[in-house]
Amino acid sequence: SARGIAVNRECRTSNPRVWAAGDCCDNGGDMSSHFAGWQAFVASRAALLPWYLRMGRNQPSIFTVVPRVTYTTPEVASCGLSESLVRRFYGPPGRRWTNVRVDWKSQDRAVAEMDHPDSFVEVYVHRSGRVLGGSIVSNRAGEMISEVAIAVNLRLLVKDLAMTLHPYPSYSFSVHKAWVEAATINLVANLSSGPVGTIVSIGK
């Protein structure tokens, strides 16, 4: 088509003997080099390995979470659902999801190294605790977004991320701050809607 070559989850084209990867494919507008490299890996694996080694769950696919990074000053990175998409799917924040933002002033390493004053880390978390997406603006956003990508791709719960020790001082500690705050909000929300919350309401 005019948008590129259509491929399946293993980058196979309509011709079963031909695989395609990179900008020639219909990637929905994503032309990042890391996504093209991932497609090349998926395509070569599918072309070279026998079918019985490519069966089962958790097999690599082009339908994966793709982190997006714009290498400006500061860098702008995002992964998973954007805030506008989260609002479209789940409504305004508060009931079904929450957003947590950690600003530059709360990032000790960023302050010490005079990172851009508009830097921040923001994550979007479902009421179930699953990470929906996140956005980062920082001189090191391209490195920091990988943790969000892992969380979204593996459907990790924010409580588990909050319980994972991060080094201090580091830029990734800012992401950990977001996990901790999101896990706390998530816990309080679930308690207030469960049996404990009912007892508290009756007590009032």
N, C-alpha and C positions, 0 to 999 in steps of 0.2 A: 504494500500500500504506500501512499505518499508519506506516511509517518515512519516507514521502515519495514524491515522484514519481520514477519510474525513468527515467534518461536514459542515452544512450550516451556515447562518448568526446567527442562534439561537443555534448553537452547537448541532443540532440534527444530528444523524448519518443516515445511510441508513435504519436502523431499526427505525420506527417512535416512538417506545417506549423507545429508548435509546438515551441519550445525553452524550457527552464526553467533557472534558475540560483539559487543561494543556498540559504537554509534550507528552502525548500519541497521541495528534492531529497533523495533518499536518499543522503546523503554519508557513510554509515558512522559517523555521530555527530560528524563534524567540522563545527562551525558557526562557524569563524573568519571574520572579515570579509575577510581577505586571500584566503582560498580562494573566498569568494563573489564577490569582485571578479574573480578569475581565471576563474571559471566564466562570469561575464557577458562577459568578453572573448572566451572560446572560443565562447560561444553567438552573440554578435553577429557574430563573424567567419564562423562557419558559416552564419548566416542571410543574410548580405549578399554574401559572395564567391561567385563561380561555382565549380563543383566542380573545374575543372581548375587553379585556383589553390590548392586545398586538398589536392592530391594530393602524394605523395612522403613521404620520411622527415623526421623532426624537425619534424613539424607539431604545433602546440599541442594539448594534450589535457587533459581533467580528470584523467586518470590520471598525475599528476605528483607530485613530492615536495613535501609540504606541511610547512613548518616550524611548530612548535608553540611558543607563547610564553605564559607566565603572568606578567602584569605586577604582580608583588608586589615586596617589598623583602627580599632581592634578587630579580631576575627569574629565572625558570626557563625554559630553552628547550631544545628537542630537535628532531632531524630524522632521517629515515631509520629504521632499525631500532633499537629500544630494546635495552638490554643483555640483558633477559630473552628477547626474541625472537631475538637473535643466539645466545644459549646454546641455545635450543630448536632452531634450524636447524643450528647448527654445533658444538654440544657445548661443553665448557668451554674457556676461553681457553688458548692455548699451541700447539696443533697446527695448527688450521685458521684461527684468527684471533687477534688480540691486542687488548688495550685499553690505552690510554695515558692517564694522568691528570696534568694540570698543576695543582697547587694554588695557592692564593692567595699563599703566600709566595714562589712563583717568578714571580709576575706583578708586575714592578717598577712599572708604571703603577698597578696596583690598590693596591699597598702605598702609593705616594706619595699617592694620592687617598683612602686609607682606605676602600677597597671592603669589602664584607661579608667577614668573616674565613672564612666557609664557602664562599667562591667557588672554583670550579674549572672546568676544561675537560677533557672526557673524550671520546675518539674510539674507534671500533671499526673495525678494519681487517682485511680478509680476507688470507689468505696470499698471494694474487695481487697484493696492493697496493691493491686497490679499497677505497674508503671505504664502509662499511656504514651508518654513522650516528654520531651524537654527541650529547652532552648538555652544557649550559653553565649554571652558576649564577653570576650576577654582576649587578651593577646595570646592566650594559650587555649582558646576554645576548641581548636582542632584536635588537641590531645585529650581534653577533658570530656568531649562528647562520647568517646568510646565506651565509657562506663554506662552511660544512658542507653547506648545502642545494645549493649549486652543485656541490660535489664529488660528492655522492651522485647528483644528477640527471644529471650529465654523465659519471658513472662514471669520474671522474678517479683517477689513481694517486697514491698518497701520496708517491712519490718526486718527482713533478712538482710537487706542492704544496710539498714541502720545499725544492725548488730555486727557488721563487718568493720574491723578496725582499719582506719586510714592513717597514713603518716601525717605528722604535724611538725612544722608548717609546710603545707603543700597546696597547690591549686586544687587537687582532688579532694582535699579536706572541705572545700567549699561545697562540693557535690554531696559529701557526707552530711554536712549541716542540713542540706535540703532534705536528704533522706530521713534524718532524725526528726526534723520538724513535721514532715509529712506523715511519718509513722505515728507520731504523737497525736496529730489531728485525727488520723484514721482510727486510732484506738479509742479516743474520747467519743468520736461519732458513733462507733459501733457499740460502746458501752451505754451511751445515752439512749440508743434505740432498742437495746436488749433488755433482759430481765432486770439487770442492775439499774438501768435508766428508769424503768417502770417503778421500781421500789423507791428511787430517789424522788420521782414525781409525786408519788403517793405521800411520801414523807413531807413534802412541801405543803 
